[in-house]
Amino acid sequence: QSLVSSSKWLQHYGLKRNKLSLSQILSQVGFQHRKDYVTTLGKPVASRYADGLFPQYERAQDGSVYNLTAKKELILHFVDCLIGAIELYQQRMEWLTSESRQIFGVIQEQCIVIVLDFGTAAPTEFDLCRDALSMVLVEQVVRISRFNLIRAAQDLMKWQQKCTPVSEHTVKSAVTWLWKLDHMTAASHVSSAEALLEAMGDEGVSS
């Protein structure tokens, strides 16, 4: 039962190609208990020869019954495969929820503009925001192609006029620019909209 429960969970995460979905495991550890239509009775009837001979598992999704015939060695093999797959997904989740990815997710686009709207952040919160932004620049932006930073303010501020090729030098320059920004009072909603429109006006920007 624990083997089948683990398989139900894992089949939603693209493991079919590794033959670790529920249906694939069941087909390898047993055979489906069949029903056939009996004309004289006028209804489907399940064979009974396997009753009591094999452990059986009923799928909740469609009510189909499988007779489990696998030897212990094969069951243990699938247990090892499922444990290994679970560990891989745990590692993946830990990576996805660590460092800058915990705040920004994973940046997949190659040309981006980061719009900075610090709202009503107090000075300490302002510094925390800049810490987080510095982290995403150093950890993720450094791996893409082009980027720019725009700050929403009464007088809109741009790090560069257009998206700039990523290099160690440009990332350091952006971090330096970020930490030279002054703490300001909250920008208006109009300022935020203007910054977004300015970002989207840069041709080639994908995010």
Disulfide bonds with the S-S distance in Angstrom:
none
